[in-house]
């Protein structure tokens, strides 16, 4: 399975990119590949922590793609959108919160600052 994304940029943006880059399309492709690699590395690290913390796990995949698949297959797995929605709901339900953070990173930081906050690994330990 593959997903195709299309990027639309203005003529002015194209002119600026052409000033610095030999091949704009190749640069975009390489930037996406780099972001994917970084995300996969972080997700594989998280998967290792989560799976090691789960006493019911008796073996783990040997490669990053297997670790990522194992993490995503868990019933408690949430992607970024789902985690942010959960954080929003938790903060909205808290009467002591007087204003919501303006951006996604602020939202996650506000949730993590709560004394009752537990990340996925800590929840596994309970």
N, C-alpha and C positions, 0 to 999 in steps of 0.2 A: 504494500500500500504506500502511496506517496501523496503528498499534498502540494499543490502549486500555489505560490503567492505571487502577486504582481505588485511592483512598486512603481508609483507614478511620481515623477518629480517635475518641477517647473523648468522652463527653458533656462532661466537664470541659474538654477541649481545645477543643471546639466553643464552649463558653461563653466561654472566654478569647479565642478568635478573634472571636466576635461582639461582644465588648466593644470591640475595636479596629478592626474591618473593616466596611465597608458590605456587602460581598458576598464571602463566603469562597470560593465556587467561582471567581469572577472572579480573586481574589487568587492562588489556586492555579494557575489557567490562566496568568496573567501571570508568575508565578514560574517555571513550567516553560518558557515561551517565552523568558524572560530567560536561563535556564540553557542552553537549546538554542542561543541566539544566541552566548553566550560560548564554548561548546564548538565551534561551527562556525567562529568567528573563529580560535580556536587551531588547529583542524585545517586550516583553509585556509592559515594561516601555515606550519604544518609541511609541508603539501603543497608549497608554493612552495619551501621550502628543499630538500626531498627531490628534487623534480623538477629543480630547477636544478643540484643536485649530480650528477645522473645524466647522464653524457655521451651515453647512448643516446636521451635525450628531445630531440626536435627542435622540439616546440611544446608549449605549455601552454594549458589552458583559460583563458578570460578572466574567468570569474566564480567565486565561492567554491564554489557547488554543483558546478561542473565540476571544480575543484581537489580537492574532497573525494572525488568519485567516482573521479578518477584515482588518488588516494592509496590508497583502499580497494581498488581493482582490482589493485594491485601484489602480486606474489607474496610480497614481504617485509613486507606490512602486517600488523600485529598490533593488536588492540583492547586496551583496558585490562586486561581479564581475562587475555588471552594474554600481555601484557607482564609482568604480575605473576606469572603461573605460570612464565614463563621466568626471572624474577628469583629466585623461590623455588628453582627447580632449580639455578641457578648457585650460589646461596649454600649450599644443602644439599650440593652436591658439593665445596665448598671446605672442606678440613680445618681451615683457620685460623679459620673462623667458629665461635665457641663458643656463640652464642645467636642465635636468629632475632628480627628486629624484631617488635614486638607488633602493628603496624598496617601497612596498605598503603603509606602515605607513608614510613614508616621502612624498609620493604622496598625501595622504589625508591631512597631516599637511600643505603642501604647498597650497592646495586648500583652506583649512579652514583659512589660514593666509591672503587670499586675502580680500581686503576691500569690494568687491562686493559679497562675499560668504554669502549665507543664507542656514541654514539647513532646513530640511523638515518642521519643525514646523514654522520657521520664514517665509517660503514661503507661508504657509497656511494663515498667518496673512495678507498677501498682498491683 
